Amino acid sequence: MAFIVLAGCIKVDPASESLEITLAVDGAGSNQPVIDGVLNPGEWDQAELVHFEDGSELFLLQSGEYFYLAVRALPAEMIAGNVFINEGDLISILHTSAALGTAVYEREGSTWRKIQDFEWCCRTRMDSEEARENREVFFDKEGWLGINSFLGNENELEYKIRLTGSEDFLAVNLLRVDNPAQKQVWPIDLVDGPAQPNEGGFPEVMELFPETWQNLEELP
């Protein structure tokens, strides 16, 4: 997908990007993205590129049983992010900021109630051997991996998610650290929880409409 950079601004039309995208599949023998918080040249060339409303970039890639996402905020500022994954009556929120954590919500009538709060992990400013070991433990336990906002590039986030085959819908948001109340969300027309401010942390009950998110039934 072509894009134009003029005076630091991105000329894109996110509304023209259909929700019925076909995710790129990493070819046999090709390199999978390294989850280090840096979108290296060529690393995400096989991914599907879509955009947030402000022109920030979201890369989507499946490789075997793993699903990879990367976010590049434009203009470059420190960001945090959330990946929302719906599996039937459960929604997991994969959060990356100064630390990594997972919250889980369960459907309760027309709303969703938190049944698992975040347990923060991997809070460090140095990518040491111990930090890498902690991330491996986190991945084994939680089934996903990211890099906190202090490692890698401040405006880039990367995720590796182990697929179970029961995932239904996906939503993503990014928050600029200097103004966390204003979120960029994808798909860009969402009005539910991923797009709503939640100062003080995620509430006990949220309005979530996963049927309006990206449908993942078409995953190869």
Z-matrix of the N, CA and C atoms (Angstrom, degrees):
N
C 1 1.461
C 2 1.519 1 108.27
N 3 1.315 2 117.54 1 127.52
C 4 1.449 3 121.43 2 -178.58
C 5 1.513 4 110.42 3 -83.36
N 6 1.348 5 116.61 4 145.66
C 7 1.442 6 120.86 5 171.85
C 8 1.515 7 107.49 6 -144.00
N 9 1.338 8 115.83 7 157.95
C 10 1.454 9 122.09 8 -172.86
C 11 1.515 10 108.75 9 -120.35
N 12 1.311 11 117.17 10 133.06
C 13 1.451 12 121.44 11 176.69
C 14 1.525 13 108.50 12 -106.63
N 15 1.333 14 116.12 13 119.69
C 16 1.453 15 122.17 14 178.41
C 17 1.518 16 108.11 15 -132.24
N 18 1.328 17 116.94 16 119.80
C 19 1.459 18 122.43 17 177.51
C 20 1.521 19 111.22 18 51.28
N 21 1.322 20 116.76 19 38.10
C 22 1.452 21 120.70 20 176.91
C 23 1.504 22 115.14 21 80.25
N 24 1.319 23 119.51 22 3.89
C 25 1.461 24 122.24 23 -178.99
C 26 1.517 25 109.82 24 -108.88
N 27 1.338 26 115.69 25 151.80
C 28 1.455 27 121.21 26 -179.08
C 29 1.520 28 109.25 27 -103.59
N 30 1.303 29 116.94 28 126.10
C 31 1.456 30 122.88 29 179.04
C 32 1.525 31 108.87 30 -94.51
N 33 1.320 32 116.41 31 95.17
C 34 1.457 33 120.61 32 179.84
C 35 1.508 34 108.40 33 -139.72
N 36 1.303 35 116.05 34 164.12
C 37 1.460 36 122.44 35 175.05
C 38 1.516 37 107.75 36 -125.38
N 39 1.367 38 117.91 37 84.49
C 40 1.464 39 119.31 38 -176.49
C 41 1.514 40 113.15 39 -59.00
N 42 1.340 41 118.04 40 -28.70
C 43 1.457 42 120.15 41 -177.70
C 44 1.517 43 111.78 42 -65.05
N 45 1.343 44 117.01 43 -20.45
C 46 1.463 45 120.45 44 -179.01
C 47 1.516 46 112.40 45 -83.31
N 48 1.334 47 117.29 46 -6.16
C 49 1.455 48 120.84 47 -177.16
C 50 1.522 49 109.06 48 -89.86
N 51 1.300 50 116.07 49 110.20
C 52 1.460 51 121.70 50 -174.12
C 53 1.508 52 111.97 51 -65.25
N 54 1.336 53 115.88 52 146.43
C 55 1.458 54 120.41 53 173.15
C 56 1.520 55 111.33 54 -68.85
N 57 1.326 56 117.29 55 -20.74
C 58 1.465 57 120.68 56 -178.87
C 59 1.515 58 110.53 57 -85.98
N 60 1.334 59 116.58 58 50.53
C 61 1.458 60 119.99 59 -179.57
C 62 1.516 61 109.86 60 -75.55
N 63 1.303 62 116.04 61 157.07
C 64 1.460 63 121.94 62 173.00
C 65 1.508 64 107.35 63 -105.62
N 66 1.323 65 117.43 64 116.78
C 67 1.447 66 120.94 65 -176.31
C 68 1.513 67 110.63 66 -69.80
N 69 1.329 68 114.89 67 138.68
C 70 1.453 69 119.88 68 174.53
C 71 1.515 70 109.62 69 -67.10
N 72 1.319 71 115.89 70 147.16
C 73 1.462 72 121.75 71 178.42
C 74 1.514 73 108.02 72 -115.95
N 75 1.321 74 116.09 73 126.35
C 76 1.449 75 120.94 74 179.14
C 77 1.524 76 109.47 75 -62.52
N 78 1.309 77 116.87 76 125.51
C 79 1.454 78 121.22 77 -176.50
C 80 1.516 79 112.78 78 -71.00
N 81 1.321 80 115.81 79 157.55
C 82 1.463 81 121.12 80 -179.48
C 83 1.521 82 109.33 81 -60.39
N 84 1.318 83 115.33 82 130.92
C 85 1.453 84 120.44 83 176.71
C 86 1.511 85 114.13 84 85.87
N 87 1.314 86 119.22 85 -8.96
C 88 1.456 87 120.25 86 179.70
C 89 1.521 88 109.61 87 -82.21
N 90 1.309 89 116.13 88 161.49
C 91 1.449 90 120.76 89 -176.64
C 92 1.520 91 110.76 90 -79.42
N 93 1.331 92 116.37 91 134.41
C 94 1.453 93 120.84 92 173.73
C 95 1.516 94 108.55 93 -82.61
N 96 1.347 95 116.88 94 151.93
C 97 1.467 96 119.17 95 178.93
C 98 1.522 97 111.48 96 -58.45
N 99 1.307 98 115.57 97 143.08
C 100 1.462 99 122.32 98 174.33
C 101 1.528 100 107.50 99 -91.50
N 102 1.322 101 117.51 100 125.58
C 103 1.456 102 121.54 101 -175.99
C 104 1.524 103 108.68 102 -84.63
N 105 1.330 104 115.47 103 85.26
C 106 1.459 105 121.33 104 -178.19
C 107 1.523 106 112.38 105 -130.51
N 108 1.345 107 117.35 106 6.63
C 109 1.457 108 120.07 107 178.52
C 110 1.511 109 114.13 108 78.61
N 111 1.318 110 117.37 109 13.83
C 112 1.464 111 122.38 110 178.68
C 113 1.521 112 108.42 111 -130.46
N 114 1.333 113 117.49 112 119.92
C 115 1.460 114 121.83 113 176.97
C 116 1.523 115 107.69 114 -84.92
N 117 1.314 116 115.46 115 90.04
C 118 1.456 117 120.48 116 -176.21
C 119 1.524 118 111.29 117 -72.87
N 120 1.336 119 118.40 118 151.78
C 121 1.458 120 121.50 119 179.09
C 122 1.523 121 111.54 120 -54.31
N 123 1.321 122 116.81 121 130.28
C 124 1.455 123 123.00 122 177.82
C 125 1.504 124 114.68 123 83.74
N 126 1.333 125 117.95 124 -14.43
C 127 1.463 126 120.64 125 -173.19
C 128 1.526 127 112.55 126 -66.89
N 129 1.336 128 116.75 127 -32.89
C 130 1.464 129 121.19 128 -176.06
C 131 1.524 130 111.79 129 -114.41
N 132 1.339 131 116.90 130 21.37
C 133 1.460 132 120.29 131 -177.39
C 134 1.520 133 112.90 132 -62.15
N 135 1.339 134 118.51 133 -29.03
C 136 1.465 135 121.47 134 -178.32
C 137 1.526 136 112.66 135 -86.97
N 138 1.316 137 117.25 136 -1.89
C 139 1.468 138 121.02 137 -176.06
C 140 1.519 139 111.57 138 -83.63
N 141 1.325 140 115.33 139 156.89
C 142 1.462 141 122.24 140 169.84
C 143 1.521 142 107.70 141 -77.87
N 144 1.333 143 116.92 142 128.06
C 145 1.459 144 121.96 143 -179.48
C 146 1.524 145 109.70 144 -105.63
N 147 1.328 146 116.79 145 122.36
C 148 1.456 147 122.78 146 173.36
C 149 1.527 148 107.10 147 -127.82
N 150 1.333 149 116.31 148 176.69
C 151 1.458 150 119.44 149 -172.80
C 152 1.522 151 112.13 150 -132.60
N 153 1.320 152 114.52 151 147.54
C 154 1.450 153 121.09 152 165.73
C 155 1.523 154 108.41 153 -76.56
N 156 1.330 155 115.88 154 169.63
C 157 1.469 156 119.54 155 -174.79
C 158 1.524 157 112.57 156 -61.40
N 159 1.345 158 117.78 157 -31.40
C 160 1.463 159 120.18 158 -178.22
C 161 1.526 160 112.80 159 -86.05
N 162 1.330 161 117.62 160 5.16
C 163 1.454 162 121.52 161 179.98
C 164 1.513 163 114.27 162 95.32
N 165 1.325 164 117.99 163 -8.42
C 166 1.465 165 119.81 164 174.92
C 167 1.522 166 109.82 165 -59.66
N 168 1.324 167 116.40 166 152.91
C 169 1.461 168 121.59 167 -168.62
C 170 1.524 169 112.11 168 -105.87
N 171 1.322 170 115.02 169 143.70
C 172 1.463 171 122.97 170 175.38
C 173 1.517 172 108.02 171 -128.85
N 174 1.333 173 116.34 172 124.56
C 175 1.461 174 123.01 173 179.85
C 176 1.523 175 108.72 174 -108.05
N 177 1.338 176 117.07 175 135.23
C 178 1.461 177 123.11 176 -176.96
C 179 1.529 178 108.84 177 -128.18
N 180 1.324 179 116.05 178 129.83
C 181 1.461 180 120.21 179 -175.82
C 182 1.518 181 109.92 180 -150.45
N 183 1.329 182 116.94 181 133.68
C 184 1.456 183 121.22 182 171.78
C 185 1.517 184 109.44 183 -109.34
N 186 1.334 185 116.08 184 139.22
C 187 1.448 186 121.34 185 175.51
C 188 1.522 187 107.42 186 -141.79
N 189 1.326 188 116.58 187 105.31
C 190 1.454 189 120.61 188 -178.22
C 191 1.517 190 111.04 189 61.40
N 192 1.329 191 116.29 190 -126.28
C 193 1.456 192 120.71 191 -178.86
C 194 1.523 193 112.53 192 -87.58
N 195 1.335 194 117.38 193 7.00
C 196 1.455 195 120.43 194 -176.27
C 197 1.529 196 111.02 195 -114.56
N 198 1.320 197 114.04 196 146.31
C 199 1.457 198 122.51 197 177.56
C 200 1.522 199 107.03 198 -120.55
N 201 1.336 200 116.46 199 126.49
C 202 1.460 201 122.16 200 -176.56
C 203 1.529 202 109.55 201 -112.11
N 204 1.335 203 115.48 202 139.57
C 205 1.456 204 121.40 203 173.51
C 206 1.520 205 108.14 204 -132.36
N 207 1.318 206 115.78 205 148.52
C 208 1.460 207 121.12 206 173.17
C 209 1.520 208 108.68 207 -141.51
N 210 1.311 209 115.61 208 143.73
C 211 1.460 210 122.44 209 179.17
C 212 1.517 211 107.94 210 -122.69
N 213 1.326 212 116.42 211 133.55
C 214 1.468 213 121.81 212 171.67
C 215 1.519 214 107.76 213 -125.54
N 216 1.334 215 117.06 214 111.16
C 217 1.457 216 121.46 215 -179.10
C 218 1.522 217 109.80 216 -80.37
N 219 1.307 218 116.16 217 135.04
C 220 1.459 219 123.25 218 177.31
C 221 1.532 220 108.33 219 -129.50
N 222 1.358 221 117.19 220 125.60
C 223 1.464 222 128.23 221 -0.43
C 224 1.522 223 111.60 222 -69.80
N 225 1.331 224 114.89 223 168.46
C 226 1.464 225 120.67 224 -172.88
C 227 1.518 226 111.23 225 -75.02
N 228 1.342 227 116.07 226 113.14
C 229 1.459 228 123.82 227 172.64
C 230 1.520 229 107.53 228 -144.37
N 231 1.331 230 117.03 229 159.25
C 232 1.457 231 119.76 230 179.39
C 233 1.517 232 109.98 231 -64.23
N 234 1.347 233 116.30 232 135.25
C 235 1.459 234 121.28 233 -176.24
C 236 1.524 235 110.79 234 -131.32
N 237 1.315 236 114.35 235 162.18
C 238 1.458 237 123.75 236 165.80
C 239 1.523 238 106.36 237 -122.97
N 240 1.325 239 117.35 238 166.59
C 241 1.460 240 119.08 239 -177.12
C 242 1.509 241 112.78 240 -151.65
N 243 1.334 242 114.27 241 159.88
C 244 1.455 243 122.60 242 176.07
C 245 1.525 244 109.52 243 -135.19
N 246 1.313 245 115.75 244 134.33
C 247 1.462 246 121.99 245 171.93
C 248 1.523 247 106.79 246 -111.88
N 249 1.341 248 116.32 247 122.61
C 250 1.460 249 122.76 248 -179.58
C 251 1.532 250 108.16 249 -103.02
N 252 1.325 251 116.67 250 122.82
C 253 1.463 252 121.08 251 -179.81
C 254 1.521 253 109.11 252 -124.26
N 255 1.326 254 114.96 253 123.88
C 256 1.465 255 121.47 254 179.68
C 257 1.531 256 109.95 255 -98.49
N 258 1.338 257 115.44 256 129.86
C 259 1.465 258 122.58 257 172.38
C 260 1.524 259 107.22 258 -130.78
N 261 1.328 260 116.62 259 95.10
C 262 1.458 261 120.62 260 -179.92
C 263 1.517 262 111.80 261 62.59
N 264 1.341 263 117.17 262 -118.37
C 265 1.460 264 121.81 263 -178.41
C 266 1.516 265 112.82 264 -93.16
N 267 1.330 266 117.22 265 15.07
C 268 1.462 267 121.59 266 178.74
C 269 1.524 268 110.42 267 -123.77
N 270 1.326 269 116.27 268 145.14
C 271 1.458 270 122.44 269 172.60
C 272 1.517 271 107.87 270 -129.96
N 273 1.320 272 116.83 271 124.51
C 274 1.466 273 122.64 272 176.07
C 275 1.517 274 108.91 273 -100.74
N 276 1.328 275 116.27 274 137.65
C 277 1.459 276 122.63 275 176.04
C 278 1.516 277 107.53 276 -112.51
N 279 1.323 278 116.73 277 114.28
C 280 1.457 279 123.20 278 -179.10
C 281 1.525 280 107.26 279 -97.12
N 282 1.326 281 116.80 280 107.90
C 283 1.466 282 121.46 281 -170.39
C 284 1.518 283 111.01 282 -107.54
N 285 1.336 284 114.58 283 134.44
C 286 1.456 285 122.17 284 175.56
C 287 1.514 286 109.24 285 -127.51
N 288 1.330 287 116.83 286 120.35
C 289 1.463 288 122.29 287 171.27
C 290 1.527 289 106.14 288 -146.86
N 291 1.337 290 118.42 289 -119.74
C 292 1.458 291 119.89 290 175.09
C 293 1.524 292 111.17 291 -71.38
N 294 1.326 293 116.68 292 -16.20
C 295 1.462 294 122.86 293 177.91
C 296 1.518 295 108.21 294 -146.78
N 297 1.334 296 116.00 295 174.78
C 298 1.458 297 122.08 296 178.54
C 299 1.522 298 109.21 297 -109.95
N 300 1.335 299 116.19 298 145.59
C 301 1.452 300 119.86 299 177.07
C 302 1.513 301 111.76 300 -165.81
N 303 1.332 302 115.70 301 159.12
C 304 1.466 303 122.61 302 -178.87
C 305 1.516 304 109.43 303 -125.62
N 306 1.328 305 116.24 304 129.48
C 307 1.462 306 122.04 305 170.57
C 308 1.519 307 107.77 306 -114.63
N 309 1.329 308 116.13 307 151.90
C 310 1.463 309 120.99 308 -179.51
C 311 1.517 310 109.04 309 -130.35
N 312 1.336 311 115.43 310 133.37
C 313 1.458 312 123.06 311 176.24
C 314 1.526 313 109.20 312 -115.39
N 315 1.327 314 115.54 313 145.85
C 316 1.461 315 121.98 314 178.18
C 317 1.521 316 109.46 315 -119.12
N 318 1.332 317 115.21 316 140.24
C 319 1.465 318 119.82 317 179.98
C 320 1.527 319 110.27 318 -61.80
N 321 1.325 320 115.80 319 133.74
C 322 1.462 321 122.91 320 177.39
C 323 1.525 322 107.75 321 -136.90
N 324 1.310 323 116.18 322 90.82
C 325 1.456 324 120.04 323 -174.49
C 326 1.516 325 110.30 324 66.17
N 327 1.340 326 116.48 325 -121.93
C 328 1.461 327 120.89 326 -179.24
C 329 1.519 328 112.54 327 -94.67
N 330 1.344 329 117.75 328 2.55
C 331 1.456 330 121.23 329 179.23
C 332 1.530 331 109.19 330 -124.26
N 333 1.340 332 114.99 331 -177.34
C 334 1.464 333 121.55 332 -179.58
C 335 1.519 334 108.22 333 -130.49
N 336 1.355 335 116.71 334 131.40
C 337 1.458 336 122.41 335 -177.77
C 338 1.531 337 109.98 336 -110.68
N 339 1.332 338 115.01 337 137.90
C 340 1.459 339 120.55 338 179.42
C 341 1.528 340 110.09 339 -69.25
N 342 1.331 341 116.39 340 125.52
C 343 1.465 342 121.17 341 176.81
C 344 1.529 343 111.46 342 -115.04
N 345 1.321 344 116.63 343 -9.58
C 346 1.466 345 120.96 344 174.16
C 347 1.512 346 108.73 345 -143.57
N 348 1.329 347 116.94 346 121.66
C 349 1.463 348 120.35 347 178.68
C 350 1.524 349 109.75 348 -89.15
N 351 1.325 350 115.92 349 168.27
C 352 1.456 351 121.12 350 -179.98
C 353 1.529 352 110.72 351 -66.54
N 354 1.309 353 115.61 352 136.43
C 355 1.461 354 122.86 353 169.26
C 356 1.519 355 105.87 354 -118.31
N 357 1.333 356 116.19 355 106.30
C 358 1.461 357 120.74 356 -166.83
C 359 1.519 358 111.93 357 -75.58
N 360 1.317 359 114.22 358 141.79
C 361 1.462 360 121.86 359 -176.83
C 362 1.521 361 109.57 360 -145.10
N 363 1.325 362 115.99 361 161.82
C 364 1.470 363 122.44 362 169.76
C 365 1.529 364 111.87 363 63.81
N 366 1.318 365 116.44 364 37.53
C 367 1.462 366 121.43 365 177.33
C 368 1.519 367 108.50 366 -88.58
N 369 1.318 368 116.72 367 104.19
C 370 1.456 369 120.86 368 -177.99
C 371 1.525 370 109.31 369 -156.84
N 372 1.320 371 115.82 370 155.69
C 373 1.469 372 121.32 371 174.21
C 374 1.526 373 111.26 372 -109.01
N 375 1.339 374 116.92 373 2.70
C 376 1.453 375 121.06 374 -178.88
C 377 1.523 376 109.54 375 -130.05
N 378 1.331 377 117.12 376 129.48
C 379 1.458 378 121.73 377 -178.02
C 380 1.519 379 109.42 378 -86.60
N 381 1.328 380 116.02 379 74.08
C 382 1.455 381 122.59 380 -177.09
C 383 1.526 382 110.72 381 -89.17
N 384 1.322 383 116.05 382 174.80
C 385 1.459 384 120.20 383 175.47
C 386 1.526 385 110.25 384 -61.64
N 387 1.333 386 116.85 385 -39.46
C 388 1.465 387 120.33 386 177.72
C 389 1.525 388 111.23 387 -62.79
N 390 1.333 389 116.75 388 -40.28
C 391 1.461 390 120.45 389 179.15
C 392 1.520 391 110.89 390 -63.24
N 393 1.341 392 117.11 391 -40.60
C 394 1.458 393 120.12 392 178.70
C 395 1.523 394 111.05 393 -66.61
N 396 1.313 395 117.13 394 -38.72
C 397 1.467 396 120.58 395 177.10
C 398 1.526 397 110.61 396 -64.00
N 399 1.332 398 117.10 397 -39.84
C 400 1.464 399 120.65 398 178.40
C 401 1.527 400 110.80 399 -63.93
N 402 1.331 401 117.06 400 -36.79
C 403 1.462 402 119.76 401 178.66
C 404 1.531 403 110.75 402 -68.24
N 405 1.325 404 117.30 403 -37.50
C 406 1.466 405 119.95 404 177.13
C 407 1.524 406 110.99 405 -62.66
N 408 1.317 407 116.54 406 -42.12
C 409 1.464 408 120.68 407 177.33
C 410 1.521 409 110.28 408 -63.43
N 411 1.331 410 116.19 409 -42.40
C 412 1.466 411 120.89 410 178.98
C 413 1.523 412 110.80 411 -61.13
N 414 1.325 413 117.36 412 -44.62
C 415 1.455 414 121.12 413 -179.55
C 416 1.527 415 111.12 414 -63.03
N 417 1.326 416 116.78 415 -43.14
C 418 1.462 417 120.19 416 179.25
C 419 1.527 418 110.97 417 -61.39
N 420 1.327 419 117.16 418 -37.24
C 421 1.458 420 121.42 419 -176.75
C 422 1.519 421 112.27 420 -81.25
N 423 1.334 422 116.85 421 -45.89
C 424 1.463 423 121.54 422 -170.79
C 425 1.525 424 113.93 423 -94.76
N 426 1.337 425 118.01 424 -20.38
C 427 1.457 426 120.61 425 -179.80
C 428 1.516 427 114.19 426 81.08
N 429 1.326 428 117.22 427 12.65
C 430 1.467 429 120.38 428 175.09
C 431 1.521 430 108.63 429 -152.65
N 432 1.320 431 115.08 430 164.70
C 433 1.453 432 120.32 431 -178.07
C 434 1.517 433 109.52 432 -146.22
N 435 1.312 434 115.70 433 142.87
C 436 1.452 435 123.17 434 172.17
C 437 1.514 436 108.19 435 -145.29
N 438 1.331 437 115.81 436 -178.22
C 439 1.459 438 122.37 437 175.44
C 440 1.519 439 107.55 438 -119.80
N 441 1.336 440 117.44 439 136.44
C 442 1.464 441 117.42 440 -178.83
C 443 1.525 442 111.41 441 -67.53
N 444 1.313 443 115.86 442 166.32
C 445 1.467 444 121.64 443 -170.18
C 446 1.522 445 113.87 444 -68.15
N 447 1.333 446 117.95 445 -13.41
C 448 1.454 447 120.79 446 -179.62
C 449 1.523 448 112.63 447 -90.25
N 450 1.314 449 117.61 448 -7.94
C 451 1.459 450 121.63 449 178.56
C 452 1.525 451 109.11 450 -108.52
N 453 1.313 452 117.11 451 152.79
C 454 1.462 453 119.47 452 -178.71
C 455 1.520 454 110.68 453 73.23
N 456 1.325 455 116.01 454 -153.12
C 457 1.461 456 121.64 455 177.85
C 458 1.521 457 110.13 456 -87.23
N 459 1.325 458 116.91 457 137.22
C 460 1.458 459 120.77 458 -172.16
C 461 1.525 460 113.36 459 -64.24
N 462 1.320 461 118.79 460 -22.79
C 463 1.466 462 121.58 461 -178.50
C 464 1.519 463 112.95 462 -105.57
N 465 1.355 464 117.42 463 14.64
C 466 1.455 465 120.62 464 -178.31
C 467 1.525 466 110.70 465 -129.11
N 468 1.322 467 115.80 466 136.82
C 469 1.452 468 122.69 467 176.66
C 470 1.522 469 108.65 468 -129.01
N 471 1.327 470 116.61 469 145.49
C 472 1.454 471 121.63 470 176.67
C 473 1.528 472 109.51 471 -133.31
N 474 1.342 473 115.90 472 144.61
C 475 1.453 474 122.11 473 -179.07
C 476 1.530 475 109.92 474 -133.90
N 477 1.320 476 115.14 475 143.32
C 478 1.457 477 122.86 476 169.45
C 479 1.524 478 106.93 477 -124.39
N 480 1.340 479 117.21 478 123.88
C 481 1.461 480 122.11 479 -173.85
C 482 1.523 481 108.66 480 -124.68
N 483 1.321 482 116.23 481 128.43
C 484 1.459 483 120.80 482 176.51
C 485 1.530 484 109.04 483 -80.74
N 486 1.325 485 117.24 484 122.81
C 487 1.457 486 122.12 485 -178.34
C 488 1.527 487 110.86 486 -82.72
N 489 1.333 488 115.69 487 142.94
C 490 1.463 489 120.71 488 175.90
C 491 1.521 490 111.66 489 -105.37
N 492 1.322 491 116.95 490 -13.46
C 493 1.455 492 121.18 491 -177.19
C 494 1.511 493 113.45 492 92.96
N 495 1.346 494 116.80 493 -5.56
C 496 1.467 495 119.98 494 -178.95
C 497 1.521 496 112.50 495 -108.30
N 498 1.335 497 117.37 496 7.47
C 499 1.465 498 120.17 497 -179.93
C 500 1.525 499 110.38 498 -69.89
N 501 1.339 500 116.64 499 138.11
C 502 1.467 501 121.30 500 -177.80
C 503 1.527 502 112.81 501 -111.04
N 504 1.341 503 117.29 502 -51.25
C 505 1.464 504 120.78 503 -172.58
C 506 1.525 505 110.18 504 -138.66
N 507 1.340 506 114.53 505 155.22
C 508 1.463 507 122.49 506 -175.80
C 509 1.520 508 110.60 507 -134.63
N 510 1.338 509 116.60 508 139.81
C 511 1.456 510 122.76 509 169.62
C 512 1.524 511 107.84 510 -140.15
N 513 1.322 512 117.23 511 153.31
C 514 1.460 513 122.64 512 -178.17
C 515 1.520 514 108.61 513 -138.38
N 516 1.334 515 116.64 514 141.26
C 517 1.458 516 118.11 515 168.73
C 518 1.518 517 110.02 516 -135.38
N 519 1.332 518 115.11 517 159.35
C 520 1.454 519 121.21 518 173.40
C 521 1.518 520 107.92 519 -128.14
N 522 1.329 521 115.71 520 147.71
C 523 1.451 522 123.15 521 -179.46
C 524 1.518 523 107.99 522 -127.33
N 525 1.310 524 116.48 523 131.14
C 526 1.456 525 119.71 524 174.61
C 527 1.524 526 107.98 525 -82.45
N 528 1.309 527 116.29 526 131.09
C 529 1.453 528 120.98 527 -172.18
C 530 1.526 529 111.65 528 -59.77
N 531 1.337 530 117.82 529 -32.16
C 532 1.467 531 119.77 530 -178.99
C 533 1.524 532 112.53 531 -80.29
N 534 1.343 533 118.37 532 -7.95
C 535 1.466 534 120.98 533 178.32
C 536 1.525 535 108.81 534 -154.04
N 537 1.342 536 117.96 535 69.24
C 538 1.467 537 120.74 536 -172.31
C 539 1.522 538 114.58 537 -68.33
N 540 1.331 539 118.45 538 -15.64
C 541 1.466 540 120.33 539 -178.84
C 542 1.523 541 111.53 540 -71.70
N 543 1.327 542 117.75 541 -24.33
C 544 1.459 543 121.33 542 -179.82
C 545 1.526 544 108.90 543 -98.25
N 546 1.330 545 115.55 544 112.78
C 547 1.455 546 121.22 545 -176.42
C 548 1.526 547 111.15 546 -105.38
N 549 1.312 548 114.36 547 145.05
C 550 1.453 549 120.95 548 166.04
C 551 1.519 550 106.64 549 -100.99
N 552 1.336 551 116.64 550 131.21
C 553 1.455 552 119.95 551 -172.51
C 554 1.517 553 109.88 552 -129.98
N 555 1.332 554 114.75 553 148.16
C 556 1.461 555 121.89 554 174.79
C 557 1.516 556 108.44 555 -135.33
N 558 1.332 557 116.75 556 132.92
C 559 1.463 558 130.37 557 -3.31
C 560 1.533 559 111.70 558 -56.06
N 561 1.320 560 115.86 559 149.62
C 562 1.462 561 120.30 560 -166.07
C 563 1.517 562 113.81 561 -75.89
N 564 1.337 563 119.22 562 -13.74
C 565 1.456 564 120.64 563 -176.36
C 566 1.524 565 112.77 564 -98.13
N 567 1.330 566 118.41 565 15.77
C 568 1.457 567 120.62 566 -178.29
C 569 1.529 568 111.08 567 -72.20
N 570 1.333 569 115.81 568 146.27
C 571 1.464 570 121.33 569 178.42
C 572 1.526 571 111.29 570 -126.67
N 573 1.330 572 118.46 571 -0.51
C 574 1.462 573 121.24 572 -176.13
C 575 1.524 574 110.50 573 -92.58
N 576 1.333 575 116.95 574 -156.33
C 577 1.448 576 122.95 575 -171.91
C 578 1.510 577 117.23 576 -46.12
N 579 1.343 578 121.15 577 -47.38
C 580 1.456 579 120.22 578 -179.24
C 581 1.529 580 113.82 579 -58.39
N 582 1.326 581 117.77 580 -25.33
C 583 1.457 582 121.40 581 -177.75
C 584 1.522 583 113.38 582 -97.45
N 585 1.318 584 117.88 583 -7.65
C 586 1.456 585 121.21 584 -173.43
C 587 1.523 586 111.43 585 -93.90
N 588 1.354 587 117.98 586 145.60
C 589 1.473 588 120.45 587 176.62
C 590 1.520 589 110.27 588 -68.72
N 591 1.306 590 116.61 589 147.00
C 592 1.466 591 120.39 590 176.54
C 593 1.522 592 109.94 591 -144.38
N 594 1.344 593 115.37 592 60.79
C 595 1.451 594 120.37 593 177.34
C 596 1.523 595 109.85 594 -56.42
N 597 1.327 596 116.20 595 137.75
C 598 1.447 597 120.00 596 -179.07
C 599 1.519 598 113.52 597 88.25
N 600 1.319 599 117.97 598 2.92
C 601 1.457 600 120.62 599 178.37
C 602 1.509 601 112.39 600 108.44
N 603 1.309 602 115.83 601 168.45
C 604 1.457 603 120.94 602 -179.74
C 605 1.531 604 109.82 603 -69.32
N 606 1.333 605 117.52 604 135.23
C 607 1.469 606 120.49 605 -177.24
C 608 1.517 607 112.07 606 -72.46
N 609 1.321 608 115.40 607 169.50
C 610 1.461 609 120.57 608 178.24
C 611 1.521 610 111.85 609 -68.55
N 612 1.340 611 116.21 610 -32.49
C 613 1.470 612 121.35 611 179.61
C 614 1.517 613 108.10 612 -126.85
N 615 1.339 614 116.63 613 134.46
C 616 1.463 615 121.45 614 -179.70
C 617 1.521 616 110.17 615 -129.55
N 618 1.331 617 114.23 616 152.66
C 619 1.466 618 121.11 617 168.88
C 620 1.523 619 107.18 618 -90.69
N 621 1.312 620 115.94 619 114.47
C 622 1.456 621 121.92 620 -179.13
C 623 1.518 622 108.71 621 -131.79
N 624 1.331 623 116.03 622 130.78
C 625 1.453 624 121.51 623 -179.49
C 626 1.530 625 108.88 624 -122.83
N 627 1.331 626 117.70 625 74.31
C 628 1.468 627 119.83 626 -173.21
C 629 1.518 628 114.19 627 -60.08
N 630 1.334 629 117.51 628 -23.72
C 631 1.468 630 119.32 629 178.92
C 632 1.519 631 111.96 630 -64.20
N 633 1.343 632 117.80 631 -15.97
C 634 1.471 633 121.61 632 177.74
C 635 1.526 634 111.62 633 -93.68
N 636 1.327 635 118.25 634 -1.93
C 637 1.463 636 121.95 635 179.87
C 638 1.539 637 109.86 636 -85.44
N 639 1.318 638 114.31 637 -173.84
C 640 1.470 639 120.40 638 176.20
C 641 1.531 640 110.18 639 -68.25
N 642 1.319 641 116.80 640 123.78
C 643 1.465 642 121.95 641 178.33
C 644 1.529 643 109.23 642 -76.24
N 645 1.325 644 115.63 643 126.12
C 646 1.458 645 120.40 644 -178.23
C 647 1.520 646 113.21 645 -101.60
N 648 1.314 647 117.49 646 8.94
C 649 1.463 648 119.72 647 -179.62
C 650 1.520 649 112.14 648 -66.00
N 651 1.339 650 116.66 649 -18.95
C 652 1.451 651 120.23 650 -178.06
C 653 1.522 652 112.93 651 -89.81
N 654 1.330 653 117.34 652 7.07
C 655 1.458 654 118.42 653 178.31
C 656 1.520 655 110.31 654 -57.17
N 657 1.332 656 118.46 655 132.17
C 658 1.463 657 121.52 656 178.91
C 659 1.523 658 111.64 657 -60.36
